[in-house]
């Protein structure tokens, strides 16, 4: 899949599918049958002209392989640092990394599975990317051959910064681009296509496991699964070209991570080869800042593999590391953060984060918030202190809700009191408004959510707004009752004397 640009200031990610059907068949007939709980091991082979592996052969468009600069190798190693904490596989994932000029218009980089393997899902033959098939089977189906191929265009003005840095506004973020591409090579790769501009999926079409979760959408519900529409038909072409908001990925894990909603797929009214039907839809407001959106640009870009993308990978068969920190407000809808101190730019409130299987009623790691001073109704009527801890240089986005009418949700007017507030590691005081109709001396439940700023640029204006219940990557959720709830024993109006028993 190619990540491409059509203009210097804005890119459309054009994918060139390089997934080949191998001669071997993987026994990947049950996508849920991954019970491996260990991090994946990525091995990057920085290919050279003397040892090209599966790198593209030089032609009129692609030039000779070049030596990887040390800073580019360091950035590539940071890419796999981000990925190896997210999925599990007992089989190492080997990447052929190619560094060569590419004169294709706007080409940044591409990645694909070197091979794919067939399996049976619900009586239908589908294909699985090599790395995914290996993880499901627990064996290396493709032997000495690498699982993923990626090629980086040396003609691009890259910023190779890895940690404690900000991507230059006039350069492209190598790390975010390659995380995106490697995820394609791991299986985030719908195989729908259009030949000659108006013929959908011509020929002998074997769908990928990803395709089995893609449906048309009527604005309310999923309607028709695309692989159930006749191949090479006008109806299938119409489904491809419905435009933003008309096609969704409806995997069960994706929906669970997205407040019960399917994720919108990048559909365009004019077919964009390699971009259409292969990404999340960044033209839809629910997808701002997603790692697998179809577009990026110069300057900082998303480096966070968001919860929707992780759930997508889980739906297609990956065992993912989704240890979660849950909210603990009794009687309130749950919120959760997929989190680990091993995550790049890990961020949290207070000293600890508790991960658990389900929402709990008490959480000893709710230790990052304090109520300051005396609160009163009106503008800036309340103040809380927040202790943000985590990776040096990490920025987060803070959202806070208050259940003003005590109806056990945070869905009413004026109940979101802080919205996408940029905040960095440190200790801060934050003011908020209290409606005039509210008595702040009465107890109310407050929900605090801190999640990683996806491009770590210290501004939270370029990503989708956060609800009080959706699952997020990184960060923490903490629930409080203010004024603090205390259980004081009542006055004893009589005494019970226990007899002394002697022997």
N, C-alpha and C positions, 0 to 999 in steps of 0.2 A: 504494500500500500504506500503510495507516494504522498508525502506532505508537500504541497506546492503553493506557490504564490503567483498571482496574476499582476499585482502591482507592488511597488516597493513598500507602500504603507499598509497594505492589506493582503492577506493570503487566503486563497481557497486551497484546501487540502485535496489534492487530486491523487487518487489511488490507482496504481497499476497492479492488478492482481497477479501475483506470481505464485499462487498456491497450486502445486502439482499433485495429482492423485498418484500415490505410490503403488507399487505392485503388491506390497504386503497389506494385509487387513488387520487393523487393530481390533481387539475385542472390546471396543468402547460402546457396548450396547446399553449401558445404564449410566446416564450422566450423573446420577446421585452416588455412584459406587466408588467415591473417592474418600477413603478413610485414613488419609495420611496426615499426621499432625506434626509437621516439622517445616521449617522454612525451606524455600527452594534455594538451590545453589546455581548461580549464573556464572558461566565462564565465557569471557570475551576473547575471541581470537582476532587480533588486529592483523588483518590479512595484508600481504605484500605481493608484488608482482612475481616473486619467486615461489610464493605459496598462496595462490589466489582463492583456494576453496571454491565456494559457489558464487563468488563475486561476478557481477556482470562482465561479460567479455567486451573489451573496448570496441567501439564502432563509431559511426558518424556523430553519435550523440554523447556517448559516455567515453571518457578518456582513460588513460592508464592509471593503475593503482598508484597512490602516493604514500609515502611514509606518514604515519600518524604522529602529529606533534605531541609532545609530552602533555601539554595542557588539554589537548583534545582527548587523550587517553584518560587523564584524570577526570574529565567531565563525564566520559563514558562509564568509568567505574562508579561515579556518583549516581548515574542513571540506574545501574543495577542495584546499588545500595537502596534506592527508593523502592525498587520492585521486589527485592528478595524477601522483604518483610511482609509482603501482602499475600502471597500464594504459597502453597505447599506442594512439594514434589520430591520423591525419593530419587528421581532420575535427574542428574544435572542438566541444565538448560544451556546449550552451547550456542553462541551467537557468532556468525561470520560477520565481522565488521569491516566494511569496505570504505575506503576514503579516496574518492576519485571525482574529477570534474564532470559535471553533467550540464549540457547546454539546452536541455528541455526547458521550455518557457516557465520560469518561476520555480523550478524544482529545488526543494530544500533537501529532502531525504526520503527514503522509502524503506519499508521493512515488510517481510512476508514470511510465512512458514516455508521452509525449504521443501517439505513434503507434507501431504495430508494422508490420512488413513480412514478407511471406510468402517462404519459400524452400523448397527441396527437400532433404531429408536422407534418404538411403537409400530413395528412392522415396516418401517421405511428406511432405506439406505441413506445415510448422511455421512458427511466427511468431518474429520476432526484434525485440527492443526497438529503437527508432529509433537510439539511440546505438551499439548493437552492430552493427546493419545497416550504419550509416555507416562504422564502423571496419573492417568486413570488406570492404565495397565500395570504400572510399577515396574516396567521394563523399558529398555532403550530400543524401540522398534527400528530406528534408522541407523543403528550401529555407529560407525565412525563419522557419519555425516552429521553436520550441525543441524540444530532444530530450526534456527531462525537466521535469516539473511537480512542485513541492513546495509544500505549504502548511503553515505553522507556526501553531499555535494561540496567540494572544496572551493567552488566559486562563490559561495555564500559568505557574507560578512557575519561570522559567528561570534557570539560572546560565550566563552567556555567557563564562565564563573560557576563555581560549585556551591560553596558555603560562605556565609558572612560577606555577601556581595550583592550588588544590585545590577541587573542586566542593563546595559547601555540602551538608551532610547533609539539609537540608530543601528542596532545590531539585533540579530535573531538569537533567541535563547536556545542554545544547543540542548541543555538538559531537558527542558519541557518538550521540545520537539522529539527527542529520541525516546523519552518515556512513552509518549504517544505512539510512536512507530513500533516500539518493541511490543506494546500491548496488541497492536494489529498482528504482529507475528505470533503472538500467543493465542490468537483465536478471535480477537475482536474484529471480525472480518466477514460481514455479510457478502454473499457471492452473487447477489442480483446484478444484472447488467443489461445494457442496451447496445445492440450493434447497429451500425449505419444510421444512428440518430432516431430510429423509430421502431426497432424490432427488439422486444424484450427477451432476454435470455434465449437466444436462438441456439438450437442444437441439443445435444445430449446433456441435459442439466441435472446434476446431482447436487442437492442443496447441502449447505453446511449446517452443523448443529445450531449455529446462530440464527439461521433463517427460520428455524422451526418456531421461533417466538415472535415473529414479526406479523403484525396485523394492520389492516386499514382501521381508521378511527373516525367516528362520525361526530366528534365533539363531546360525546358522553361515554361511549363504550367502544371496546374492540369489536369489529364487525366480521371481517373475513381474513383468515390466515393466508398470506400471500402465496405460500407454496401449494395451496389448494386451488389457486386460480390456474386455468390452463396455461401451460408454457407457450410463449410466442403468440399471445393473444392480445387483442386490443384492450381487454379488461385488465390484463396484467400491466400493460403500459400505462393505462389510466391510473392504476394504483400507485405506480412508481412516481408519477408526475402530478400527484395531488397537491403538492405544496406544503408549506409549513403547517404542522398540526394535524396532518391527515394520516400519518403512519406512525405506529408505536412499536416498541419492544416491550412485550408483556410477560416477561419471565416472572415467576412468583417471587423470587428473592428481590428482583428489581422493584416490583410493586410494593413489597413489604418495606423496603428502604425509602420509598418515595410517598409515604402517607397513603398507600393503597392505589397509587396512580401508576400507569404504565409510563415509560420514558419515550419522549418524542424522538423519532428518527429523522435524519436530514433528508427531506424530500423537496425537490425543486420542480417547478413547472416546465423548465427546460433542462434536459438531462446534462449533468456535469460529470463527465467520465472520471471515475475514481473517487469522487466526493459524494455524489448522490447515493443514498441507501447504504452507506458504509460508516456513518458517524451518528452521533447524537446531534440534534437539531439546534444549532446555536442561533437560529432565527426565532426560536421560541423563547419567551421570557423565563420559562421554568428551567432552562438549561444554561443560563449564563455562567461562564467560568468552568464548565465541565472539561475534564482532561480530554475526552474523546469527541469534542466538538469538531466541526468541519473547517473552522477558520482560526487563524492566529495572526499575529502581526509582529512588527519590530518592537523591541523593548520587553519588559517583564511579561511573562505568560504563566499560565497555571502549571505548577509543579506537583500539585496534590492529586493523587488518584482518588477522586471523590467516591462517596459511598454508593452512588448510582453505578459508576463504572465497576467498582468491586463486586456489587451484587450481580451485575451483568456477567462478569467472569464466573461467578458462582453458578448462575443459571446455565451456562454452557458446559459446566462440568468441573471447574476448578475447585479444589478444596482451598478455602481462603482463611486467612487469619482474621477472624471477626470478633475477637474478644471485646466485649463492649462494657462501657460504663453506662449504667442506667440511672434515670431519675428515680427519686424515692418519695415524691409527694403522694401521700396516701389519698386514694380516690381520684387521682389525676391521670389523664392519658400519659403513657410513657414516652420518654425521649431517650435516645442513646447515641453514643459516640464510639465508633471503632477506634481503638486507641492502644498505643504501646509506647513505652519510653524509647524503644528502638527506632521509632519513626523519625525520618528526617524532619527537622523543625517541629519536634514534639512540643506541645504547649498545654498548660493545665492551669487550674485555679488551686492555689495552696500547694502543700507539699506532696499530697498523695492522690492517686486515682484508683478506684476500685473497679475491677472488671468482674463481671458476673454473667450468669446465663439468662437471668430474667430480672425484671424490675424488683427492687427491694423496698421494704418499708423504712429501713434505716440505712444510713451510709456514713461510716466513720470518716470517709474521705471528703465529705462536704466541709472543707476547712479553708476555703479561699475568700470568703465574704464576711464582712462585718457591717453592722448598722452604725452609722456615725451620728451623734448629736440627737437633737429633738426634731421630729418631723412635723410638718404642718402642711395643710392643703395650699396649693398654689404653685406658681412657676418655681422650679428648683427648690421645692419644699422638702425634698428628702435627699439624703446622701448616704452612699455606702462606700466602704473601702474594699478594694480588690487586690489580691496578691497573685500576680501572674508569674508562674515559673515555667521553665523549660529550656529549650535550646537557645544558646546565645544568638542574638540577632533575629529570633523568630517573632513575627507579627501575627496577631490574631484578630478576629472580629467578634465583638461582644453583642449579644442580644439578651434582653431581660424583659420578663413579663410579670405582671402583678394581677392576681385574681381579685379585682376590686369589689365585685359583688358576691364573692364567695360561693360561686355556683360550680366549682370544681372543674373549670376549664380556663383557658387564657384567650378566649376567642371573641371577647366583647370589645366594644369601642374603648379606646384609650388604655387597653390592658397591656399593650406592648410599650414599655416605658423607655427602652433603649433599643435602637435599631442599627445594626451593622456599624458599630462604633469601633474604629481601629484602635488597637491597644497592643503594647509591646511588653516584653518581659520586664517586670518591676512591680512596685507597689504604688497604687493610685487611688485617689478619691474621685468618685463620679456622682454628679448631681442629677436628679431627675424630677419631673413634674408630678404632682399629686392632684387629681381632679378636685375641684371645690366641693363636689358632692361626697367625697370620701373622708372618713375620720381615720387618720393614720394611727391613732392610739388604739384602734381595734385591730385584732389580728387578721392578717392576710397572708396568703401563700405567694411566694416569689420564686420564679424559675430563672436561673442564670445559665446561659449557654455561651461558651467560648470555643471557637473553632479556628483552625489555621487559616490565615489569609492565603488564598490559593496561589497567588503569584508573589507573595511576600514583599509587596511594594509599599506596605503601610497605608493602603487605601482600600476600603471595602466596597467600592462603588462599581465594581466590574464583575460581580458574581450574583447568583440568584439569592433572593431574600430567604431567610431561614424561618421556618415555622417552629412552634413550641414542641412539636412531636416528631418531626422527620429525623431519620438517622443521618449522622454526619461522620466524616472522617476526621480523626485527630481531635484534640481538645477534651472538654469535659462538660457535664451538666450537673448543676447543684441546685437543690430545692431548699428553701428556708421558709419559716414562719416568723414574721416580724409584726409587732414586738415578740421577742422570743417566748416560746411556749415553755412554761414551767409547771411542774406538778408538785405543789406544796401540800403537805399533809394538813388536814383540817384540825381545829382545836379539839382536843380530847375532853369530853365532858364527863367521862367516867373512867375509872381504872379497873382493870382486871388483874387480880392478884393470883399469881400461880403458887401453889403450895410447894413447900420445900420437901423433897422426897429424900429420905435418908435410908441407909441400909446398915 
